[in-house]
Amino acid sequence: MIRMLQRSSLLLGLLALGTASARAQVGRSLGILDPNFAQARDLQSLSGLSPEMVRAILDARPFLSMGEFDAFLARNLDRDQRSMLYLRLFLPINVNATTDDELRLVPGMGAHLLVDFKENRPFGSLASLSQEIGKYLPPKDAARLAQYVFVPLDVNTASDDDLRTIPGMTPKLLATIRQHRPYQDVAGFIKAIRRTVSAKEAARLTTFVRTNAAP
């Protein structure tokens, strides 16, 4: 009976996670700050970040990958300090294309889960990713882990709600993306959004999208 209840709890938790994330771009944040968009006062509240480091982050962003951000922080913080910081501050990573080193930066990413991620990708959606995580973790831990990653969207078929889940999406940018669809390739996407954003911001946004059916 207890085992049945535990299984039911797990299934319900995964169902809720999958429903909330099935069309989402990035795992739902449970309090994790994105270093590209966090306000100065929020960064200042984090243990381990000096005022000088906060100013440096604000000046250097946007960061194009978690690996880049980790290397940036490594100038001033050791590995243990960065690991503690990543419980509160993290740049979502593309689970389908990231490196082993980036995946290891995710808090709670054990060796077994790392191997499983690599063997089962590419993931077509966060729902399928959540189901895979749920094989090893209870729902609460699965939801916590999902907030560190994303699965790229097909920019040609994504709904407005899908596109709004991309960090930094604005109404003007959303309108630009819709106006110039369909895109044959990422180069065409960059050309369109450069009407609205800087070159570095365009490069950041391309990490969240794809232009065909392949993840």
mmCIF file of the C-alpha atoms, coordinates in Angstrom:
data_MODEL
# 
_entry.id   MODEL 
# 
loop_
_atom_site.group_PDB 
_atom_site.id 
_atom_site.type_symbol 
_atom_site.label_atom_id 
_atom_site.label_alt_id 
_atom_site.label_comp_id 
_atom_site.label_asym_id 
_atom_site.label_entity_id 
_atom_site.label_seq_id 
_atom_site.pdbx_PDB_ins_code 
_atom_site.Cartn_x 
_atom_site.Cartn_y 
_atom_site.Cartn_z 
_atom_site.occupancy 
_atom_site.B_iso_or_equiv 
_atom_site.pdbx_formal_charge 
_atom_site.auth_seq_id 
_atom_site.auth_comp_id 
_atom_site.auth_asym_id 
_atom_site.auth_atom_id 
_atom_site.pdbx_PDB_model_num 
ATOM 1   C CA . MET A 1 1   ? 0.000  0.000  0.000   1.00 0.00 ? 1   MET A CA 1 
ATOM 2   C CA . ILE A 1 2   ? 2.755  2.432  0.939   1.00 0.00 ? 2   ILE A CA 1 
ATOM 3   C CA . ARG A 1 3   ? 4.635  1.554  -2.228  1.00 0.00 ? 3   ARG A CA 1 
ATOM 4   C CA . MET A 1 4   ? 1.520  2.184  -4.313  1.00 0.00 ? 4   MET A CA 1 
ATOM 5   C CA . LEU A 1 5   ? 1.044  5.570  -2.678  1.00 0.00 ? 5   LEU A CA 1 
ATOM 6   C CA . GLN A 1 6   ? 4.673  6.468  -3.340  1.00 0.00 ? 6   GLN A CA 1 
ATOM 7   C CA . ARG A 1 7   ? 4.280  5.530  -7.002  1.00 0.00 ? 7   ARG A CA 1 
ATOM 8   C CA . SER A 1 8   ? 1.071  7.524  -7.264  1.00 0.00 ? 8   SER A CA 1 
ATOM 9   C CA . SER A 1 9   ? 2.761  10.551 -5.709  1.00 0.00 ? 9   SER A CA 1 
ATOM 10  C CA . LEU A 1 10  ? 5.623  10.278 -8.183  1.00 0.00 ? 10  LEU A CA 1 
ATOM 11  C CA . LEU A 1 11  ? 3.292  9.982  -11.177 1.00 0.00 ? 11  LEU A CA 1 
ATOM 12  C CA . LEU A 1 12  ? 1.177  12.923 -10.078 1.00 0.00 ? 12  LEU A CA 1 
ATOM 13  C CA . GLY A 1 13  ? 4.253  15.038 -9.516  1.00 0.00 ? 13  GLY A CA 1 
ATOM 14  C CA . LEU A 1 14  ? 5.647  14.197 -12.942 1.00 0.00 ? 14  LEU A CA 1 
ATOM 15  C CA . LEU A 1 15  ? 2.279  14.851 -14.551 1.00 0.00 ? 15  LEU A CA 1 
ATOM 16  C CA . ALA A 1 16  ? 2.161  18.299 -12.994 1.00 0.00 ? 16  ALA A CA 1 
ATOM 17  C CA . LEU A 1 17  ? 5.735  19.004 -14.023 1.00 0.00 ? 17  LEU A CA 1 
ATOM 18  C CA . GLY A 1 18  ? 5.196  17.730 -17.532 1.00 0.00 ? 18  GLY A CA 1 
ATOM 19  C CA . THR A 1 19  ? 1.981  19.695 -17.998 1.00 0.00 ? 19  THR A CA 1 
ATOM 20  C CA . ALA A 1 20  ? 3.571  22.918 -16.804 1.00 0.00 ? 20  ALA A CA 1 
ATOM 21  C CA . SER A 1 21  ? 6.686  22.375 -18.894 1.00 0.00 ? 21  SER A CA 1 
ATOM 22  C CA . ALA A 1 22  ? 5.397  20.595 -22.006 1.00 0.00 ? 22  ALA A CA 1 
ATOM 23  C CA . ARG A 1 23  ? 5.451  23.794 -24.039 1.00 0.00 ? 23  ARG A CA 1 
ATOM 24  C CA . ALA A 1 24  ? 7.943  25.705 -21.926 1.00 0.00 ? 24  ALA A CA 1 
ATOM 25  C CA . GLN A 1 25  ? 11.340 26.759 -23.137 1.00 0.00 ? 25  GLN A CA 1 
ATOM 26  C CA . VAL A 1 26  ? 13.157 26.818 -19.821 1.00 0.00 ? 26  VAL A CA 1 
ATOM 27  C CA . GLY A 1 27  ? 12.402 24.825 -16.697 1.00 0.00 ? 27  GLY A CA 1 
ATOM 28  C CA . ARG A 1 28  ? 10.217 26.814 -14.322 1.00 0.00 ? 28  ARG A CA 1 
ATOM 29  C CA . SER A 1 29  ? 12.361 28.794 -11.892 1.00 0.00 ? 29  SER A CA 1 
ATOM 30  C CA . LEU A 1 30  ? 11.990 27.899 -8.237  1.00 0.00 ? 30  LEU A CA 1 
ATOM 31  C CA . GLY A 1 31  ? 14.076 30.842 -7.110  1.00 0.00 ? 31  GLY A CA 1 
ATOM 32  C CA . ILE A 1 32  ? 17.145 30.562 -9.334  1.00 0.00 ? 32  ILE A CA 1 
ATOM 33  C CA . LEU A 1 33  ? 18.376 33.892 -10.697 1.00 0.00 ? 33  LEU A CA 1 
ATOM 34  C CA . ASP A 1 34  ? 19.514 34.241 -14.303 1.00 0.00 ? 34  ASP A CA 1 
ATOM 35  C CA . PRO A 1 35  ? 22.833 36.166 -14.304 1.00 0.00 ? 35  PRO A CA 1 
ATOM 36  C CA . ASN A 1 36  ? 21.910 37.856 -17.581 1.00 0.00 ? 36  ASN A CA 1 
ATOM 37  C CA . PHE A 1 37  ? 18.741 39.427 -16.151 1.00 0.00 ? 37  PHE A CA 1 
ATOM 38  C CA . ALA A 1 38  ? 19.058 39.550 -12.362 1.00 0.00 ? 38  ALA A CA 1 
ATOM 39  C CA . GLN A 1 39  ? 18.794 43.014 -10.864 1.00 0.00 ? 39  GLN A CA 1 
ATOM 40  C CA . ALA A 1 40  ? 21.845 44.479 -9.136  1.00 0.00 ? 40  ALA A CA 1 
ATOM 41  C CA . ARG A 1 41  ? 20.122 44.382 -5.749  1.00 0.00 ? 41  ARG A CA 1 
ATOM 42  C CA . ASP A 1 42  ? 19.357 40.676 -6.195  1.00 0.00 ? 42  ASP A CA 1 
ATOM 43  C CA . LEU A 1 43  ? 22.939 39.893 -7.118  1.00 0.00 ? 43  LEU A CA 1 
ATOM 44  C CA . GLN A 1 44  ? 24.163 41.892 -4.134  1.00 0.00 ? 44  GLN A CA 1 
ATOM 45  C CA . SER A 1 45  ? 22.018 39.738 -1.850  1.00 0.00 ? 45  SER A CA 1 
ATOM 46  C CA . LEU A 1 46  ? 23.898 36.574 -2.853  1.00 0.00 ? 46  LEU A CA 1 
ATOM 47  C CA . SER A 1 47  ? 26.572 35.310 -0.503  1.00 0.00 ? 47  SER A CA 1 
ATOM 48  C CA . GLY A 1 48  ? 29.972 35.231 -2.170  1.00 0.00 ? 48  GLY A CA 1 
ATOM 49  C CA . LEU A 1 49  ? 29.473 38.099 -4.596  1.00 0.00 ? 49  LEU A CA 1 
ATOM 50  C CA . SER A 1 50  ? 31.330 41.267 -3.675  1.00 0.00 ? 50  SER A CA 1 
ATOM 51  C CA . PRO A 1 51  ? 30.100 44.664 -4.900  1.00 0.00 ? 51  PRO A CA 1 
ATOM 52  C CA . GLU A 1 52  ? 32.985 44.670 -7.368  1.00 0.00 ? 52  GLU A CA 1 
ATOM 53  C CA . MET A 1 53  ? 31.968 41.295 -8.760  1.00 0.00 ? 53  MET A CA 1 
ATOM 54  C CA . VAL A 1 54  ? 28.347 42.405 -9.106  1.00 0.00 ? 54  VAL A CA 1 
ATOM 55  C CA . ARG A 1 55  ? 29.454 45.430 -11.128 1.00 0.00 ? 55  ARG A CA 1 
ATOM 56  C CA . ALA A 1 56  ? 31.677 43.201 -13.268 1.00 0.00 ? 56  ALA A CA 1 
ATOM 57  C CA . ILE A 1 57  ? 28.772 40.831 -13.999 1.00 0.00 ? 57  ILE A CA 1 
ATOM 58  C CA . LEU A 1 58  ? 26.520 43.709 -14.996 1.00 0.00 ? 58  LEU A CA 1 
ATOM 59  C CA . ASP A 1 59  ? 29.202 45.120 -17.299 1.00 0.00 ? 59  ASP A CA 1 
ATOM 60  C CA . ALA A 1 60  ? 30.085 41.792 -18.931 1.00 0.00 ? 60  ALA A CA 1 
ATOM 61  C CA . ARG A 1 61  ? 26.636 40.377 -19.649 1.00 0.00 ? 61  ARG A CA 1 
ATOM 62  C CA . PRO A 1 62  ? 25.043 38.909 -21.606 1.00 0.00 ? 62  PRO A CA 1 
ATOM 63  C CA . PHE A 1 63  ? 26.910 35.647 -21.077 1.00 0.00 ? 63  PHE A CA 1 
ATOM 64  C CA . LEU A 1 64  ? 26.366 33.208 -23.927 1.00 0.00 ? 64  LEU A CA 1 
ATOM 65  C CA . SER A 1 65  ? 26.787 30.003 -21.937 1.00 0.00 ? 65  SER A CA 1 
ATOM 66  C CA . MET A 1 66  ? 27.082 28.692 -18.415 1.00 0.00 ? 66  MET A CA 1 
ATOM 67  C CA . GLY A 1 67  ? 30.623 27.626 -19.226 1.00 0.00 ? 67  GLY A CA 1 
ATOM 68  C CA . GLU A 1 68  ? 31.499 31.213 -20.062 1.00 0.00 ? 68  GLU A CA 1 
ATOM 69  C CA . PHE A 1 69  ? 29.894 32.449 -16.851 1.00 0.00 ? 69  PHE A CA 1 
ATOM 70  C CA . ASP A 1 70  ? 31.674 29.823 -14.778 1.00 0.00 ? 70  ASP A CA 1 
ATOM 71  C CA . ALA A 1 71  ? 35.039 30.820 -16.275 1.00 0.00 ? 71  ALA A CA 1 
ATOM 72  C CA . PHE A 1 72  ? 34.225 34.461 -15.531 1.00 0.00 ? 72  PHE A CA 1 
ATOM 73  C CA . LEU A 1 73  ? 33.512 33.736 -11.872 1.00 0.00 ? 73  LEU A CA 1 
ATOM 74  C CA . ALA A 1 74  ? 36.569 31.485 -11.576 1.00 0.00 ? 74  ALA A CA 1 
ATOM 75  C CA . ARG A 1 75  ? 38.738 34.595 -11.664 1.00 0.00 ? 75  ARG A CA 1 
ATOM 76  C CA . ASN A 1 76  ? 37.595 35.387 -8.137  1.00 0.00 ? 76  ASN A CA 1 
ATOM 77  C CA . LEU A 1 77  ? 35.864 32.320 -6.705  1.00 0.00 ? 77  LEU A CA 1 
ATOM 78  C CA . ASP A 1 78  ? 37.121 28.781 -6.197  1.00 0.00 ? 78  ASP A CA 1 
ATOM 79  C CA . ARG A 1 79  ? 35.140 25.695 -7.233  1.00 0.00 ? 79  ARG A CA 1 
ATOM 80  C CA . ASP A 1 80  ? 33.414 25.216 -3.874  1.00 0.00 ? 80  ASP A CA 1 
ATOM 81  C CA . GLN A 1 81  ? 32.386 28.870 -3.721  1.00 0.00 ? 81  GLN A CA 1 
ATOM 82  C CA . ARG A 1 82  ? 30.960 28.696 -7.228  1.00 0.00 ? 82  ARG A CA 1 
ATOM 83  C CA . SER A 1 83  ? 29.106 25.469 -6.453  1.00 0.00 ? 83  SER A CA 1 
ATOM 84  C CA . MET A 1 84  ? 27.381 27.130 -3.515  1.00 0.00 ? 84  MET A CA 1 
ATOM 85  C CA . LEU A 1 85  ? 26.529 30.161 -5.630  1.00 0.00 ? 85  LEU A CA 1 
ATOM 86  C CA . TYR A 1 86  ? 24.927 28.006 -8.319  1.00 0.00 ? 86  TYR A CA 1 
ATOM 87  C CA . LEU A 1 87  ? 22.222 26.986 -5.880  1.00 0.00 ? 87  LEU A CA 1 
ATOM 88  C CA . ARG A 1 88  ? 20.881 30.533 -6.369  1.00 0.00 ? 88  ARG A CA 1 
ATOM 89  C CA . LEU A 1 89  ? 22.432 31.815 -9.596  1.00 0.00 ? 89  LEU A CA 1 
ATOM 90  C CA . PHE A 1 90  ? 22.628 29.861 -12.844 1.00 0.00 ? 90  PHE A CA 1 
ATOM 91  C CA . LEU A 1 91  ? 22.442 30.332 -16.597 1.00 0.00 ? 91  LEU A CA 1 
ATOM 92  C CA . PRO A 1 92  ? 20.117 27.698 -18.109 1.00 0.00 ? 92  PRO A CA 1 
ATOM 93  C CA . ILE A 1 93  ? 21.948 25.249 -20.358 1.00 0.00 ? 93  ILE A CA 1 
ATOM 94  C CA . ASN A 1 94  ? 20.830 23.515 -23.536 1.00 0.00 ? 94  ASN A CA 1 
ATOM 95  C CA . VAL A 1 95  ? 20.500 19.943 -22.323 1.00 0.00 ? 95  VAL A CA 1 
ATOM 96  C CA . ASN A 1 96  ? 20.710 18.627 -25.894 1.00 0.00 ? 96  ASN A CA 1 
ATOM 97  C CA . ALA A 1 97  ? 23.994 20.290 -26.824 1.00 0.00 ? 97  ALA A CA 1 
ATOM 98  C CA . THR A 1 98  ? 25.862 21.088 -23.635 1.00 0.00 ? 98  THR A CA 1 
ATOM 99  C CA . THR A 1 99  ? 29.197 19.593 -22.619 1.00 0.00 ? 99  THR A CA 1 
ATOM 100 C CA . ASP A 1 100 ? 29.853 17.208 -19.742 1.00 0.00 ? 100 ASP A CA 1 
ATOM 101 C CA . ASP A 1 101 ? 31.663 19.989 -17.899 1.00 0.00 ? 101 ASP A CA 1 
ATOM 102 C CA . GLU A 1 102 ? 28.621 22.264 -18.103 1.00 0.00 ? 102 GLU A CA 1 
ATOM 103 C CA . LEU A 1 103 ? 26.249 19.522 -16.976 1.00 0.00 ? 103 LEU A CA 1 
ATOM 104 C CA . ARG A 1 104 ? 28.465 18.886 -13.963 1.00 0.00 ? 104 ARG A CA 1 
ATOM 105 C CA . LEU A 1 105 ? 27.900 22.503 -12.919 1.00 0.00 ? 105 LEU A CA 1 
ATOM 106 C CA . VAL A 1 106 ? 24.208 21.746 -12.305 1.00 0.00 ? 106 VAL A CA 1 
ATOM 107 C CA . PRO A 1 107 ? 23.671 21.263 -8.554  1.00 0.00 ? 107 PRO A CA 1 
ATOM 108 C CA . GLY A 1 108 ? 22.745 17.678 -7.843  1.00 0.00 ? 108 GLY A CA 1 
ATOM 109 C CA . MET A 1 109 ? 23.971 16.348 -11.203 1.00 0.00 ? 109 MET A CA 1 
ATOM 110 C CA . GLY A 1 110 ? 25.405 12.967 -10.252 1.00 0.00 ? 110 GLY A CA 1 
ATOM 111 C CA . ALA A 1 111 ? 27.481 10.703 -12.487 1.00 0.00 ? 111 ALA A CA 1 
ATOM 112 C CA . HIS A 1 112 ? 24.602 8.287  -13.150 1.00 0.00 ? 112 HIS A CA 1 
ATOM 113 C CA . LEU A 1 113 ? 22.191 11.062 -14.132 1.00 0.00 ? 113 LEU A CA 1 
ATOM 114 C CA . LEU A 1 114 ? 24.839 12.641 -16.356 1.00 0.00 ? 114 LEU A CA 1 
ATOM 115 C CA . VAL A 1 115 ? 25.271 9.400  -18.277 1.00 0.00 ? 115 VAL A CA 1 
ATOM 116 C CA . ASP A 1 116 ? 21.505 8.985  -18.590 1.00 0.00 ? 116 ASP A CA 1 
ATOM 117 C CA . PHE A 1 117 ? 21.108 12.511 -19.955 1.00 0.00 ? 117 PHE A CA 1 
ATOM 118 C CA . LYS A 1 118 ? 23.705 11.844 -22.619 1.00 0.00 ? 118 LYS A CA 1 
ATOM 119 C CA . GLU A 1 119 ? 22.288 8.454  -23.609 1.00 0.00 ? 119 GLU A CA 1 
ATOM 120 C CA . ASN A 1 120 ? 18.714 9.721  -24.018 1.00 0.00 ? 120 ASN A CA 1 
ATOM 121 C CA . ARG A 1 121 ? 19.196 13.048 -25.733 1.00 0.00 ? 121 ARG A CA 1 
ATOM 122 C CA . PRO A 1 122 ? 18.156 14.759 -27.850 1.00 0.00 ? 122 PRO A CA 1 
ATOM 123 C CA . PHE A 1 123 ? 15.022 15.523 -25.860 1.00 0.00 ? 123 PHE A CA 1 
ATOM 124 C CA . GLY A 1 124 ? 12.133 16.874 -27.882 1.00 0.00 ? 124 GLY A CA 1 
ATOM 125 C CA . SER A 1 125 ? 10.583 18.763 -24.974 1.00 0.00 ? 125 SER A CA 1 
ATOM 126 C CA . LEU A 1 126 ? 10.963 19.512 -21.307 1.00 0.00 ? 126 LEU A CA 1 
ATOM 127 C CA . ALA A 1 127 ? 8.140  17.058 -20.664 1.00 0.00 ? 127 ALA A CA 1 
ATOM 128 C CA . SER A 1 128 ? 10.208 14.159 -22.040 1.00 0.00 ? 128 SER A CA 1 
ATOM 129 C CA . LEU A 1 129 ? 13.222 15.383 -20.094 1.00 0.00 ? 129 LEU A CA 1 
ATOM 130 C CA . SER A 1 130 ? 11.153 15.564 -16.912 1.00 0.00 ? 130 SER A CA 1 
ATOM 131 C CA . GLN A 1 131 ? 9.947  11.999 -17.417 1.00 0.00 ? 131 GLN A CA 1 
ATOM 132 C CA . GLU A 1 132 ? 13.541 10.817 -17.735 1.00 0.00 ? 132 GLU A CA 1 
ATOM 133 C CA . ILE A 1 133 ? 14.623 12.697 -14.613 1.00 0.00 ? 133 ILE A CA 1 
ATOM 134 C CA . GLY A 1 134 ? 11.650 11.182 -12.781 1.00 0.00 ? 134 GLY A CA 1 
ATOM 135 C CA . LYS A 1 135 ? 13.116 7.702  -13.163 1.00 0.00 ? 135 LYS A CA 1 
ATOM 136 C CA . TYR A 1 136 ? 15.776 8.617  -10.634 1.00 0.00 ? 136 TYR A CA 1 
ATOM 137 C CA . LEU A 1 137 ? 14.443 11.496 -8.571  1.00 0.00 ? 137 LEU A CA 1 
ATOM 138 C CA . PRO A 1 138 ? 11.250 12.290 -6.643  1.00 0.00 ? 138 PRO A CA 1 
ATOM 139 C CA . PRO A 1 139 ? 9.022  14.973 -8.240  1.00 0.00 ? 139 PRO A CA 1 
ATOM 140 C CA . LYS A 1 140 ? 10.281 17.822 -6.057  1.00 0.00 ? 140 LYS A CA 1 
ATOM 141 C CA . ASP A 1 141 ? 13.910 17.106 -6.936  1.00 0.00 ? 141 ASP A CA 1 
ATOM 142 C CA . ALA A 1 142 ? 13.040 16.589 -10.605 1.00 0.00 ? 142 ALA A CA 1 
ATOM 143 C CA . ALA A 1 143 ? 11.380 20.025 -10.734 1.00 0.00 ? 143 ALA A CA 1 
ATOM 144 C CA . ARG A 1 144 ? 14.385 21.570 -8.999  1.00 0.00 ? 144 ARG A CA 1 
ATOM 145 C CA . LEU A 1 145 ? 16.785 20.072 -11.531 1.00 0.00 ? 145 LEU A CA 1 
ATOM 146 C CA . ALA A 1 146 ? 14.642 21.072 -14.523 1.00 0.00 ? 146 ALA A CA 1 
ATOM 147 C CA . GLN A 1 147 ? 15.016 24.785 -13.734 1.00 0.00 ? 147 GLN A CA 1 
ATOM 148 C CA . TYR A 1 148 ? 18.705 24.612 -14.696 1.00 0.00 ? 148 TYR A CA 1 
ATOM 149 C CA . VAL A 1 149 ? 18.158 23.492 -18.291 1.00 0.00 ? 149 VAL A CA 1 
ATOM 150 C CA . PHE A 1 150 ? 16.205 24.181 -21.452 1.00 0.00 ? 150 PHE A CA 1 
ATOM 151 C CA . VAL A 1 151 ? 15.243 22.429 -24.684 1.00 0.00 ? 151 VAL A CA 1 
ATOM 152 C CA . PRO A 1 152 ? 15.452 24.620 -27.821 1.00 0.00 ? 152 PRO A CA 1 
ATOM 153 C CA . LEU A 1 153 ? 12.207 25.644 -29.492 1.00 0.00 ? 153 LEU A CA 1 
ATOM 154 C CA . ASP A 1 154 ? 11.391 25.394 -33.192 1.00 0.00 ? 154 ASP A CA 1 
ATOM 155 C CA . VAL A 1 155 ? 11.142 29.129 -33.818 1.00 0.00 ? 155 VAL A CA 1 
ATOM 156 C CA . ASN A 1 156 ? 8.977  28.593 -36.905 1.00 0.00 ? 156 ASN A CA 1 
ATOM 157 C CA . THR A 1 157 ? 6.185  26.744 -35.095 1.00 0.00 ? 157 THR A CA 1 
ATOM 158 C CA . ALA A 1 158 ? 6.457  27.981 -31.517 1.00 0.00 ? 158 ALA A CA 1 
ATOM 159 C CA . SER A 1 159 ? 3.424  29.784 -30.135 1.00 0.00 ? 159 SER A CA 1 
ATOM 160 C CA . ASP A 1 160 ? 3.646  33.223 -28.571 1.00 0.00 ? 160 ASP A CA 1 
ATOM 161 C CA . ASP A 1 161 ? 3.448  31.626 -25.137 1.00 0.00 ? 161 ASP A CA 1 
ATOM 162 C CA . ASP A 1 162 ? 6.329  29.325 -26.039 1.00 0.00 ? 162 ASP A CA 1 
ATOM 163 C CA . LEU A 1 163 ? 8.468  32.216 -27.216 1.00 0.00 ? 163 LEU A CA 1 
ATOM 164 C CA . ARG A 1 164 ? 7.715  34.266 -24.113 1.00 0.00 ? 164 ARG A CA 1 
ATOM 165 C CA . THR A 1 165 ? 9.440  31.621 -22.004 1.00 0.00 ? 165 THR A CA 1 
ATOM 166 C CA . ILE A 1 166 ? 12.787 32.571 -23.587 1.00 0.00 ? 166 ILE A CA 1 
ATOM 167 C CA . PRO A 1 167 ? 14.647 34.768 -21.079 1.00 0.00 ? 167 PRO A CA 1 
ATOM 168 C CA . GLY A 1 168 ? 14.727 38.371 -22.261 1.00 0.00 ? 168 GLY A CA 1 
ATOM 169 C CA . MET A 1 169 ? 11.828 38.072 -24.709 1.00 0.00 ? 169 MET A CA 1 
ATOM 170 C CA . THR A 1 170 ? 10.103 41.439 -25.174 1.00 0.00 ? 170 THR A CA 1 
ATOM 171 C CA . PRO A 1 171 ? 6.862  42.310 -26.992 1.00 0.00 ? 171 PRO A CA 1 
ATOM 172 C CA . LYS A 1 172 ? 8.836  44.110 -29.704 1.00 0.00 ? 172 LYS A CA 1 
ATOM 173 C CA . LEU A 1 173 ? 11.172 41.172 -30.233 1.00 0.00 ? 173 LEU A CA 1 
ATOM 174 C CA . LEU A 1 174 ? 8.256  38.745 -30.263 1.00 0.00 ? 174 LEU A CA 1 
ATOM 175 C CA . ALA A 1 175 ? 6.544  40.791 -32.974 1.00 0.00 ? 175 ALA A CA 1 
ATOM 176 C CA . THR A 1 176 ? 9.752  40.856 -35.027 1.00 0.00 ? 176 THR A CA 1 
ATOM 177 C CA . ILE A 1 177 ? 10.141 37.084 -34.813 1.00 0.00 ? 177 ILE A CA 1 
ATOM 178 C CA . ARG A 1 178 ? 6.539  36.500 -35.900 1.00 0.00 ? 178 ARG A CA 1 
ATOM 179 C CA . GLN A 1 179 ? 6.773  39.002 -38.743 1.00 0.00 ? 179 GLN A CA 1 
ATOM 180 C CA . HIS A 1 180 ? 9.741  37.363 -40.435 1.00 0.00 ? 180 HIS A CA 1 
ATOM 181 C CA . ARG A 1 181 ? 8.807  33.696 -40.104 1.00 0.00 ? 181 ARG A CA 1 
ATOM 182 C CA . PRO A 1 182 ? 9.474  31.163 -41.524 1.00 0.00 ? 182 PRO A CA 1 
ATOM 183 C CA . TYR A 1 183 ? 13.257 31.030 -41.102 1.00 0.00 ? 183 TYR A CA 1 
ATOM 184 C CA . GLN A 1 184 ? 15.297 28.715 -43.296 1.00 0.00 ? 184 GLN A CA 1 
ATOM 185 C CA . ASP A 1 185 ? 18.255 28.737 -40.934 1.00 0.00 ? 185 ASP A CA 1 
ATOM 186 C CA . VAL A 1 186 ? 19.701 30.416 -37.854 1.00 0.00 ? 186 VAL A CA 1 
ATOM 187 C CA . ALA A 1 187 ? 21.450 33.015 -40.026 1.00 0.00 ? 187 ALA A CA 1 
ATOM 188 C CA . GLY A 1 188 ? 18.055 34.219 -41.234 1.00 0.00 ? 188 GLY A CA 1 
ATOM 189 C CA . PHE A 1 189 ? 16.809 34.374 -37.659 1.00 0.00 ? 189 PHE A CA 1 
ATOM 190 C CA . ILE A 1 190 ? 19.821 36.466 -36.621 1.00 0.00 ? 190 ILE A CA 1 
ATOM 191 C CA . LYS A 1 191 ? 19.323 38.838 -39.552 1.00 0.00 ? 191 LYS A CA 1 
ATOM 192 C CA . ALA A 1 192 ? 15.707 39.416 -38.553 1.00 0.00 ? 192 ALA A CA 1 
ATOM 193 C CA . ILE A 1 193 ? 16.236 40.022 -34.846 1.00 0.00 ? 193 ILE A CA 1 
ATOM 194 C CA . ARG A 1 194 ? 19.260 42.271 -35.392 1.00 0.00 ? 194 ARG A CA 1 
ATOM 195 C CA . ARG A 1 195 ? 16.659 44.905 -36.259 1.00 0.00 ? 195 ARG A CA 1 
ATOM 196 C CA . THR A 1 196 ? 15.729 44.842 -32.579 1.00 0.00 ? 196 THR A CA 1 
ATOM 197 C CA . VAL A 1 197 ? 18.726 43.657 -30.534 1.00 0.00 ? 197 VAL A CA 1 
ATOM 198 C CA . SER A 1 198 ? 22.518 43.909 -30.443 1.00 0.00 ? 198 SER A CA 1 
ATOM 199 C CA . ALA A 1 199 ? 24.791 41.345 -32.090 1.00 0.00 ? 199 ALA A CA 1 
ATOM 200 C CA . LYS A 1 200 ? 25.735 39.789 -28.754 1.00 0.00 ? 200 LYS A CA 1 
ATOM 201 C CA . GLU A 1 201 ? 22.115 39.596 -27.631 1.00 0.00 ? 201 GLU A CA 1 
ATOM 202 C CA . ALA A 1 202 ? 21.203 37.999 -30.972 1.00 0.00 ? 202 ALA A CA 1 
ATOM 203 C CA . ALA A 1 203 ? 23.905 35.384 -30.400 1.00 0.00 ? 203 ALA A CA 1 
ATOM 204 C CA . ARG A 1 204 ? 22.457 34.672 -26.939 1.00 0.00 ? 204 ARG A CA 1 
ATOM 205 C CA . LEU A 1 205 ? 18.935 34.285 -28.289 1.00 0.00 ? 205 LEU A CA 1 
ATOM 206 C CA . THR A 1 206 ? 20.010 31.810 -30.975 1.00 0.00 ? 206 THR A CA 1 
ATOM 207 C CA . THR A 1 207 ? 20.978 29.321 -28.275 1.00 0.00 ? 207 THR A CA 1 
ATOM 208 C CA . PHE A 1 208 ? 17.293 28.972 -27.366 1.00 0.00 ? 208 PHE A CA 1 
ATOM 209 C CA . VAL A 1 209 ? 15.927 28.194 -30.823 1.00 0.00 ? 209 VAL A CA 1 
ATOM 210 C CA . ARG A 1 210 ? 16.149 25.827 -33.761 1.00 0.00 ? 210 ARG A CA 1 
ATOM 211 C CA . THR A 1 211 ? 14.753 26.187 -37.255 1.00 0.00 ? 211 THR A CA 1 
ATOM 212 C CA . ASN A 1 212 ? 13.734 22.633 -38.120 1.00 0.00 ? 212 ASN A CA 1 
ATOM 213 C CA . ALA A 1 213 ? 12.226 19.550 -36.549 1.00 0.00 ? 213 ALA A CA 1 
ATOM 214 C CA . ALA A 1 214 ? 15.516 18.302 -35.097 1.00 0.00 ? 214 ALA A CA 1 
ATOM 215 C CA . PRO A 1 215 ? 16.058 19.206 -31.390 1.00 0.00 ? 215 PRO A CA 1 
# 
